[in-house]
Amino acid sequence: MDYFQVNLPKEFLSAINELEGNTVEAKIKLSLAIGLFVGKQVTLAKAAELAGKSLGEFIDVLRSKAIPWMEYTEEHIKDDWDTVQKLSKENRDHNE
């Protein structure tokens, strides 16, 4: 993996120290990965990889910060509603 160096003002240090992680590097990687995921610039799996965490660990971090990790779209709602309607009809037909 290629690396690059970034210089940040010291004002960032107090905020960085509040983040999860054992080292400043780990804290910044996690924070950037969360930001990229929330901004929909990377997938959940890629964000976990960039943060150096397993998918489960990264999901746990997102949950701890009340960040939704799964998108539930209008299409999902429609599909669920259609399925409920179909199952209800099958159940009615079965009970008749």
Backbone as numpy.savetxt, mean C-alpha at the origin, in Angstrom:
# Nx Ny Nz CAx CAy CAz Cx Cy Cz
22.24 -3.24 -8.00 21.40 -2.07 -8.00 22.29 -0.83 -8.00
21.94 0.14 -8.81 22.67 1.40 -8.85 22.14 2.33 -7.75
23.01 3.20 -7.26 22.64 4.12 -6.18 22.97 5.54 -6.58
22.33 6.49 -5.91 22.68 7.90 -6.06 22.60 8.54 -4.69
23.26 9.66 -4.54 23.32 10.34 -3.25 22.49 11.61 -3.31
21.84 11.92 -2.19 21.00 13.10 -2.10 21.40 13.88 -0.86
21.52 15.17 -0.98 21.79 16.04 0.17 20.49 16.71 0.57
20.14 16.59 1.85 18.92 17.17 2.37 19.25 18.15 3.50
18.45 19.19 3.64 18.65 20.10 4.78 18.44 19.36 6.11
19.14 19.79 7.15 19.05 19.14 8.46 17.65 19.19 9.04
16.83 20.10 8.57 15.46 20.20 9.07 14.68 18.90 8.84
15.09 18.12 7.86 14.44 16.85 7.59 14.73 15.81 8.67
15.85 15.94 9.36 16.32 14.91 10.28 15.33 14.61 11.40
14.73 15.63 11.99 13.79 15.37 13.10 12.58 14.58 12.60
12.09 14.92 11.41 10.95 14.18 10.84 11.37 12.76 10.46
12.54 12.62 9.89 13.04 11.30 9.49 13.20 10.39 10.71
13.66 10.94 11.82 13.85 10.13 13.02 12.55 9.57 13.58
11.43 10.17 13.22 10.11 9.70 13.67 9.61 8.52 12.84
10.24 8.27 11.70 9.79 7.20 10.81 10.22 5.83 11.32
9.56 4.78 10.80 9.92 3.41 11.14 11.20 3.01 10.44
12.01 2.22 11.13 13.24 1.72 10.53 14.39 1.82 11.50
15.41 1.03 11.24 16.57 0.98 12.13 17.64 2.00 11.77
17.69 2.37 10.50 18.69 3.33 10.05 18.00 4.47 9.30
18.72 5.56 9.14 18.17 6.68 8.38 17.86 6.24 6.96
18.75 5.44 6.38 18.53 4.94 5.02 17.24 4.13 4.93
17.04 3.21 5.88 15.83 2.38 5.88 14.58 3.23 6.05
14.66 4.24 6.90 13.52 5.12 7.14 13.16 5.91 5.89
14.16 6.42 5.20 13.92 7.20 3.99 13.41 6.30 2.87
13.98 5.11 2.73 13.50 4.17 1.70 12.03 3.84 1.91
11.65 3.58 3.15 10.26 3.26 3.45 9.35 4.45 3.15
9.76 5.61 3.57 8.95 6.80 3.33 8.78 7.08 1.85
9.84 6.96 1.08 9.75 7.18 -0.36 8.88 6.12 -1.03
9.02 4.88 -0.60 8.22 3.80 -1.18 6.73 4.03 -0.90
6.41 4.46 0.31 5.01 4.76 0.65 4.51 5.90 -0.23
5.30 6.94 -0.36 4.90 8.08 -1.19 4.68 7.70 -2.64
5.56 6.88 -3.17 5.41 6.43 -4.56 4.18 5.57 -4.74
3.90 4.71 -3.74 2.70 3.87 -3.81 1.43 4.71 -3.71
1.38 5.60 -2.75 0.20 6.44 -2.57 -0.04 7.31 -3.80
1.04 7.77 -4.43 0.95 8.57 -5.64 0.68 7.75 -6.88
0.51 6.45 -6.71 0.22 5.51 -7.80 1.30 5.50 -8.88
2.53 5.73 -8.43 3.66 5.69 -9.36 4.29 4.31 -9.42
4.06 3.49 -8.39 4.54 2.12 -8.38 3.45 1.22 -7.82
3.55 -0.06 -8.12 2.60 -1.03 -7.60 2.91 -1.32 -6.13
2.00 -2.00 -5.49 2.19 -2.40 -4.10 3.44 -3.27 -3.97
3.57 -4.24 -4.87 4.73 -5.14 -4.82 6.04 -4.40 -5.04
6.05 -3.47 -5.99 7.27 -2.70 -6.26 7.62 -1.80 -5.07
6.61 -1.19 -4.46 6.85 -0.33 -3.30 7.45 -1.15 -2.15
6.93 -2.35 -1.93 7.49 -3.21 -0.88 8.95 -3.54 -1.18
9.21 -3.85 -2.44 10.59 -4.16 -2.84 11.50 -2.95 -2.61
11.06 -1.78 -3.03 11.87 -0.57 -2.85 12.12 -0.26 -1.37
11.15 -0.59 -0.53 11.27 -0.35 0.90 12.13 -1.41 1.58
12.44 -2.49 0.86 13.22 -3.57 1.45 12.40 -4.41 2.42
11.11 -4.51 2.14 10.20 -5.27 3.00 9.48 -6.33 2.19
9.01 -7.36 2.90 8.15 -8.33 2.24 6.82 -7.66 1.96
6.03 -8.25 1.09 4.72 -7.68 0.78 3.87 -7.59 2.05
3.86 -8.64 2.86 3.09 -8.63 4.10 3.55 -7.55 5.07
4.87 -7.39 5.21 5.41 -6.35 6.10 5.01 -4.96 5.61
5.07 -4.76 4.29 4.73 -3.44 3.74 3.25 -3.15 3.93
2.41 -4.16 3.74 0.97 -3.98 3.97 0.72 -3.63 5.43
1.43 -4.29 6.35 1.28 -3.98 7.77 1.65 -2.53 8.07
2.71 -2.05 7.44 3.12 -0.65 7.62 2.01 0.28 7.12
1.48 -0.01 5.93 0.41 0.81 5.39 -0.81 0.80 6.31
-1.17 -0.37 6.81 -2.31 -0.48 7.74 -2.07 0.35 9.00
-0.85 0.30 9.52 -0.53 1.04 10.75 -0.65 2.54 10.55
-0.55 2.97 9.31 -0.66 4.39 8.98 -2.03 4.73 8.38
-2.95 3.75 8.42 -4.31 3.91 7.89 -4.29 4.31 6.40
-3.34 3.73 5.66 -3.24 3.96 4.22 -3.85 2.75 3.52
-4.90 2.96 2.73 -5.49 1.82 2.03 -4.50 1.21 1.05
-4.40 -0.10 1.08 -3.44 -0.77 0.20 -4.13 -1.49 -0.94
-5.45 -1.58 -0.87 -6.19 -2.26 -1.91 -7.23 -1.28 -2.44
-7.29 -1.15 -3.74 -8.23 -0.22 -4.35 -9.53 -0.96 -4.67
-10.63 -0.39 -4.22 -11.95 -0.96 -4.45 -12.71 0.01 -5.34
-12.81 -0.31 -6.61 -13.35 0.61 -7.60 -14.85 0.44 -7.77
-15.45 1.35 -8.53 -16.88 1.25 -8.87 -17.15 -0.06 -9.61
-16.22 -0.49 -10.44 -16.37 -1.75 -11.16 -16.43 -2.93 -10.19
-15.60 -2.90 -9.16 -15.64 -3.95 -8.14 -17.01 -3.96 -7.44
-17.52 -2.79 -7.12 -18.83 -2.70 -6.47 -19.90 -3.30 -7.36
-19.87 -2.94 -8.64 -20.86 -3.48 -9.59 -20.75 -4.99 -9.69
-19.52 -5.50 -9.79 -19.32 -6.96 -9.87 -19.86 -7.66 -8.62
-19.59 -7.06 -7.46 -20.08 -7.64 -6.21 -21.60 -7.62 -6.17
-22.20 -6.51 -6.58 -23.65 -6.41 -6.59 -24.27 -7.44 -7.54
-23.69 -7.58 -8.71 -24.18 -8.58 -9.67 -24.10 -9.99 -9.07
-23.02 -10.28 -8.39 -22.84 -11.59 -7.77 -23.88 -11.82 -6.67
-24.12 -10.79 -5.85 -25.12 -10.91 -4.79 -26.50 -11.17 -5.40
-26.82 -10.44 -6.46 -28.11 -10.62 -7.12 -28.24 -12.04 -7.68
-27.19 -12.53 -8.32 -27.20 -13.87 -8.90 -27.37 -14.92 -7.81
-26.62 -14.79 -6.71 -26.71 -15.76 -5.62 -28.09 -15.72 -4.95
-28.64 -14.53 -4.82 -29.98 -14.39 -4.24 -31.01 -15.10 -5.10
-30.90 -14.90 -6.41 -31.83 -15.55 -7.34 -31.68 -17.07 -7.27
-30.44 -17.56 -7.28 -30.20 -19.00 -7.18 -30.76 -19.56 -5.88
-30.60 -18.80 -4.80 -31.11 -19.25 -3.50 -32.64 -19.31 -3.51
-33.27 -18.31 -4.09 -34.75 -18.30 -4.20 -35.22 -19.47 -5.05
-34.56 -19.68 -6.20 -34.94 -20.78 -7.09 -34.77 -22.13 -6.41
-33.73 -22.26 -5.63 -33.45 -23.52 -4.93 -34.49 -23.80 -3.84
-34.97 -22.75 -3.19 -35.92 -22.91 -2.09 -37.37 -23.04 -2.56
-37.62 -22.85 -3.82 -39.01 -22.95 -4.32 -39.43 -24.36 -4.56
